[in-house]
């Protein structure tokens, strides 16, 4: 209910609205003069400090006149519905036209947002309000009550709404998108709807990428996972996540493929692969240099020729080249880090030929080398502390074709004759 104040004479009534946004004055018609001091005393008693000018504007706008026995606004403040503005912390125009399926020339326009980033929020900045900042008593108006249900419906795939902070957060790294209904989502993968064939520049994807065709003669860097529906030929690929090649990997040598996650493919032929995770293949690895830090598994696969090194178990269906080419296979401790240290050291030697010109890159490379050495030490300590029953092994379920040189840690084995299967377990 409204609060009513009257002067001692009872002919001046001040009505204070419960919403604290207005005060209305009524002057009764009587055969006596109105004492202005009575009005000022009521204003002081009510504690009204703000809204007088706005009340005058309201009366002019609505063509109101002061008259006896008719309430008129003495003080007034206003609230504007929907004044909580949704702010986007990305390029809204680009996000509105964005689709998961893209073309090669779209990649440079993609900007990655990291997991946990605030991508939008409701702005309650008092200086952005369309209405009043203070009520008629001079107290700051509270923030507009947000329609939480409507706000939550705006959160799309890979986006969550923080009710307490009134913010939209990215649940994963990706690219922002806003659909025709205003729903905000994060694309965690883009699909390249074309083949890649000898592009003029390095292809960089800030998030996971799927390529529906072949990749030929390209240099690619992917800050996520990579799926290739067909073949990868004559390429250099750096991938921060997993890679899945549904066709073949062929002639990728200089420097080849460097994958921070797992590798899954059908074939690897005449290629170089450095894999931090595990390697799973279904058909053949032939005449290639392979390093897989967490094991190699070709349950229906054949390993022929080349040099293959694993930091975990190796399981194959066939091993060796029927035409008599040497096949080398070994299990060692953290081969990824050893190979990485060799590569970084070679790069350091090149940079130090002109140290003044390369001082910044030398400092950065020193940090990478120190980090790699630390990770290698951790891997060695983990190996030394593993349970004694955990032993490395090489298992071949069908034919083994000589010559094959095998090594598990410090122990070497030479296969000189064809044999129907093979199992070698680490010994102390």
C-alpha positions in Angstrom: 0.0 0.0 0.0 1.0 3.6 -0.5 2.0 5.7 2.4 -0.1 8.8 3.1 1.2 11.9 4.8 -0.9 15.0 5.5 -0.2 18.5 6.8 -1.6 19.6 10.2 -4.5 21.4 8.5 -5.5 18.2 6.6 -5.8 20.0 3.3 -2.5 18.8 1.8 -2.1 15.1 1.1 1.2 13.5 0.0 1.0 9.9 -1.3 4.2 7.9 -1.5 4.1 5.0 -3.9 5.4 1.6 -2.6 7.7 1.3 -5.6 9.7 4.3 -4.4 9.4 5.8 -7.9 6.8 8.6 -7.4 5.1 10.9 -4.9 1.7 12.5 -5.7 0.4 15.6 -4.1 -3.3 16.5 -3.6 -4.4 19.9 -2.5 -8.0 20.2 -1.3 -10.1 23.1 -2.3 -10.9 25.2 0.8 -11.5 28.8 1.5 -8.1 29.5 2.9 -4.6 30.1 1.6 -2.2 27.2 1.0 0.9 27.5 3.1 4.0 26.5 0.9 5.8 25.7 4.1 3.3 22.8 4.7 4.3 21.3 1.4 8.0 21.7 2.1 7.6 20.1 5.6 5.8 17.1 4.0 8.6 16.7 1.5 11.2 16.8 4.3 9.2 14.4 6.5 8.9 11.9 3.6 12.6 12.3 2.8 12.1 13.0 -0.9 15.4 14.2 -2.5 15.1 13.4 -6.1 12.7 13.3 -9.1 11.3 16.9 -9.0 12.4 17.8 -12.5 11.3 14.5 -13.9 7.8 15.1 -12.4 7.6 18.4 -14.2 8.6 16.7 -17.5 6.0 14.1 -17.0 3.3 16.7 -16.5 4.3 18.6 -19.6 4.4 15.4 -21.7 0.9 14.4 -20.6 -0.5 18.0 -20.6 -1.3 17.9 -16.9 -2.2 20.9 -14.9 -2.1 21.4 -11.2 -5.7 21.7 -9.8 -7.5 21.3 -6.5 -8.6 17.8 -5.5 -6.7 16.1 -8.3 -3.4 14.3 -7.5 -0.4 15.5 -9.5 3.2 14.2 -9.4 5.5 16.0 -7.1 8.5 13.7 -7.6 9.0 10.9 -10.1 11.6 8.5 -11.3 11.3 5.9 -14.1 12.4 2.4 -14.8 12.7 1.2 -18.4 11.8 -2.5 -18.9 14.6 -4.5 -20.7 17.3 -2.0 -19.9 19.7 -4.9 -18.9 21.6 -5.1 -22.2 23.2 -8.3 -23.5 26.8 -7.6 -24.4 28.7 -9.9 -26.7 32.5 -10.3 -26.3 33.0 -11.5 -29.9 32.3 -10.3 -33.4 28.5 -10.6 -33.5 28.2 -10.0 -37.2 30.6 -12.8 -38.1 29.0 -15.1 -35.5 25.5 -14.7 -37.0 26.6 -15.9 -40.4 28.8 -18.7 -39.2 28.3 -22.4 -40.1 30.1 -25.5 -39.1 30.8 -26.3 -42.8 33.4 -23.9 -44.2 35.8 -23.4 -47.1 39.5 -23.0 -47.0 39.4 -19.2 -47.3 37.2 -19.0 -44.2 39.9 -20.3 -41.8 41.8 -17.0 -41.4 38.6 -15.4 -40.1 38.1 -17.8 -37.2 39.0 -16.6 -33.8 39.4 -19.2 -31.0 37.8 -18.7 -27.6 39.2 -20.7 -24.7 37.3 -22.8 -22.3 35.9 -20.9 -19.4 35.9 -17.5 -21.3 33.0 -15.1 -20.6 31.5 -14.7 -24.1 28.5 -12.6 -23.2 26.8 -11.0 -20.2 24.0 -8.7 -19.1 25.1 -5.2 -18.5 23.7 -3.4 -15.4 26.0 -0.4 -15.6 24.1 2.4 -14.1 25.5 4.9 -16.7 24.0 2.8 -19.5 20.5 2.9 -18.0 17.8 4.5 -20.1 15.7 5.4 -16.9 16.6 6.8 -13.5 19.7 5.8 -11.5 18.2 6.8 -8.1 14.7 6.6 -6.6 12.8 9.7 -5.2 14.6 9.2 -1.8 18.0 9.4 -3.4 18.8 5.7 -3.1 20.3 3.9 -6.0 17.7 1.7 -7.9 18.4 -2.0 -7.7 19.3 -3.9 -10.9 16.4 -4.9 -13.1 15.2 -8.4 -12.2 16.4 -10.7 -15.0 14.1 -13.3 -16.7 16.3 -16.2 -15.8 14.3 -18.8 -17.9 14.6 -16.7 -21.0 18.3 -16.1 -20.4 19.0 -19.8 -20.0 17.3 -20.5 -23.3 19.9 -18.4 -25.1 22.7 -20.7 -24.0 23.2 -23.2 -26.8 25.6 -26.1 -27.4 28.9 -25.9 -25.4 27.6 -22.7 -23.6 26.5 -22.4 -20.0 24.7 -19.5 -18.2 26.0 -18.4 -14.8 22.9 -17.1 -13.0 24.8 -15.5 -10.2 27.1 -13.4 -12.4 24.6 -13.2 -15.3 27.3 -14.4 -17.7 27.5 -16.9 -20.6 30.6 -19.1 -20.4 32.3 -21.3 -23.1 32.3 -24.9 -21.9 35.1 -25.8 -24.3 37.5 -24.1 -26.7 36.0 -23.1 -30.0 34.4 -20.5 -32.3 31.2 -18.6 -31.2 28.1 -18.8 -33.3 24.6 -17.1 -32.9 21.7 -18.7 -34.7 18.6 -17.0 -36.1 16.8 -17.3 -32.7 19.7 -15.5 -30.9 21.0 -18.7 -29.2 24.7 -18.6 -28.5 26.8 -21.7 -29.1 30.4 -22.7 -29.4 31.6 -24.7 -32.4 34.2 -27.1 -31.3 34.9 -28.3 -34.8 34.7 -27.0 -38.4 34.2 -29.1 -41.5 36.2 -28.3 -44.5 34.0 -29.2 -47.5 36.7 -29.5 -50.1 40.0 -31.2 -50.9 43.2 -29.5 -50.0 45.7 -29.7 -52.8 49.1 -27.9 -52.7 47.9 -24.6 -51.0 50.2 -21.6 -51.3 50.3 -20.9 -47.6 50.3 -22.8 -44.3 46.8 -23.9 -43.3 46.1 -23.1 -39.6 42.9 -24.1 -37.8 42.3 -22.7 -34.3 40.0 -25.6 -33.4 39.4 -29.2 -34.4 38.9 -29.7 -38.1 37.4 -32.3 -40.4 38.4 -32.5 -44.0 35.9 -34.3 -46.3 38.4 -35.0 -49.1 42.1 -35.5 -49.6 45.0 -33.5 -48.2 47.8 -33.3 -50.7 51.0 -31.3 -50.6 50.0 -29.1 -47.6 51.5 -27.8 -44.4 48.9 -27.8 -41.7 48.7 -26.8 -38.1 45.6 -27.7 -36.1 45.0 -26.6 -32.5 42.7 -29.5 -31.8 41.8 -32.8 -33.4 42.0 -33.6 -37.1 39.8 -36.0 -39.1 40.6 -36.7 -42.7 37.9 -38.7 -44.7 40.3 -39.7 -47.5 44.1 -39.7 -47.9 47.0 -37.6 -46.6 49.8 -37.4 -49.2 53.1 -35.4 -49.2 52.1 -33.3 -46.1 53.6 -31.8 -43.0 51.0 -31.8 -40.2 51.2 -30.5 -36.6 48.2 -31.5 -34.6 47.6 -30.6 -30.9 45.0 -33.3 -30.5 44.2 -36.7 -32.0 44.3 -37.4 -35.8 42.1 -39.9 -37.6 42.8 -40.6 -41.3 40.2 -42.9 -42.9 42.4 -43.3 -46.0 46.2 -43.7 -46.3 49.1 -41.6 -45.1 51.7 -41.6 -47.8 55.1 -39.9 -48.5 54.9 -37.5 -45.5 58.5 -37.2 -44.5 59.9 -33.7 -44.1 59.3 -33.4 -41.3 56.2 -35.5 -41.5 53.4 -35.7 -38.9 53.8 -34.5 -35.3 50.7 -35.4 -33.3 50.2 -34.6 -29.6 47.3 -37.1 -29.2 46.5 -40.5 -30.6 46.7 -41.6 -34.2 44.2 -43.8 -36.0 44.6 -44.8 -39.6 44.5 -47.6 -42.2 48.0 -47.3 -43.8 51.2 -45.4 -43.3 53.6 -45.7 -46.3 57.1 -44.0 -46.7 56.3 -41.5 -44.0 57.6 -40.1 -40.7 55.3 -40.0 -37.7 55.9 -38.6 -34.2 53.0 -39.5 -31.9 52.7 -38.5 -28.2 49.7 -40.9 -27.7 49.1 -44.3 -29.1 49.0 -45.5 -32.7 46.2 -47.7 -33.9 46.2 -48.9 -37.6 44.2 -51.5 -39.4 46.2 -52.5 -42.6 49.9 -51.8 -43.0 52.8 -49.6 -42.0 55.5 -49.8 -44.6 59.0 -48.3 -44.9 58.3 -45.6 -42.4 59.9 -44.0 -39.3 57.4 -44.2 -36.4 57.6 -43.1 -32.8 54.5 -43.6 -30.7 54.9 -42.8 -27.0 52.0 -44.9 -25.6 52.0 -48.1 -27.7 51.3 -49.4 -31.2 48.3 -51.6 -32.0 47.6 -53.2 -35.3 45.4 -56.1 -34.4 44.8 -56.8 -38.1 47.8 -54.8 -39.3 51.2 -55.6 -40.8 54.4 -53.7 -40.0 56.9 -53.9 -42.9 60.4 -52.4 -43.1 61.5 -49.1 -41.6 62.2 -48.2 -38.0 59.4 -48.2 -35.4 59.8 -47.2 -31.7 57.2 -47.3 -29.0 57.0 -46.2 -25.4 54.4 -48.9 -24.7 53.3 -52.4 -25.8 53.3 -53.4 -29.5 50.6 -55.8 -30.8 50.5 -56.8 -34.5 49.0 -59.4 -36.8 52.1 -59.6 -39.1 55.6 -58.4 -38.8 58.5 -58.1 -41.4 58.9 -57.7 -45.1 58.3 -60.8 -47.3 60.8 -59.4 -49.8 63.6 -59.5 -47.2 63.9 -55.8 -46.3 65.1 -55.2 -42.8 62.4 -54.3 -40.2 63.5 -52.6 -36.9 61.2 -52.5 -33.9 61.9 -51.4 -30.4 60.3 -50.4 -27.1 62.0 -47.7 -25.1 61.2 -45.2 -22.3 59.4 -42.1 -23.6 60.8 -42.0 -27.1 58.7 -38.9 -27.9 60.7 -36.7 -25.5 64.1 -38.1 -26.8 63.1 -37.3 -30.4 61.8 -33.9 -29.4 65.0 -33.1 -27.6 67.1 -34.1 -30.7 64.9 -31.9 -32.9 65.1 -28.9 -30.5 68.8 -29.3 -30.1 69.4 -29.3 -33.9 67.3 -26.1 -34.1 69.3 -24.5 -31.3 72.5 -25.2 -33.2 71.2 -23.4 -36.2 70.0 -20.4 -34.2 73.3 -20.0 -32.4 75.1 -19.4 -35.7 73.7 -15.9 -35.4 72.9 -15.4 -31.7 72.3 -11.7 -31.7 69.7 -11.9 -34.4 67.9 -14.9 -32.8 68.2 -14.0 -29.1 64.4 -14.0 -28.6 63.9 -17.4 -30.3 66.9 -18.8 -28.5 65.4 -17.9 -25.1 62.1 -19.4 -26.0 63.8 -22.6 -27.3 65.8 -22.9 -24.1 62.5 -22.9 -22.1 61.1 -25.6 -24.4 64.2 -27.7 -24.0 64.1 -27.4 -20.2 60.4 -28.3 -20.2 61.0 -31.4 -22.4 63.9 -32.5 -20.2 61.8 -32.2 -17.1 59.0 -34.3 -18.7 61.5 -36.9 -19.7 62.8 -37.1 -16.1 59.2 -37.5 -14.9 58.7 -40.4 -17.4 61.9 -42.1 -16.2 60.8 -41.8 -12.6 57.4 -43.1 -13.4 59.0 -46.1 -15.2 61.3 -46.9 -12.2 58.3 -46.7 -9.8 55.9 -48.9 -11.8 54.6 -52.2 -10.3 57.0 -55.1 -11.0 54.3 -57.1 -12.7 53.9 -54.5 -15.4 56.2 -55.6 -18.2 56.5 -54.4 -21.8 55.8 -56.9 -24.5 55.8 -57.3 -28.3 53.1 -59.6 -29.6 52.7 -60.8 -33.2 49.7 -63.2 -33.7 50.6 -64.5 -37.1 53.6 -64.6 -39.5 57.0 -63.0 -38.8 59.2 -62.4 -41.8 63.0 -62.0 -41.4 65.2 -60.1 -41.0 63.8 -58.3 -38.0 65.8 -56.6 -35.3 63.9 -56.2 -32.0 64.7 -54.4 -28.8 62.9 -54.1 -25.5 64.9 -51.6 -23.3 68.4 -53.0 -23.1 67.7 -56.4 -24.6 68.1 -57.1 -28.3 66.7 -59.9 -30.5 67.3 -60.9 -34.1 64.8 -62.8 -36.1 66.6 -64.7 -38.9 64.0 -67.2 -39.9 60.3 -67.0 -40.7 58.1 -68.0 -37.8 54.3 -68.4 -37.3 54.0 -66.0 -34.3 56.0 -64.1 -31.8 55.8 -62.9 -28.2 58.6 -61.3 -26.3 58.2 -60.0 -22.8 60.5 -57.5 -21.1 63.1 -59.2 -18.8 65.2 -57.6 -16.1 
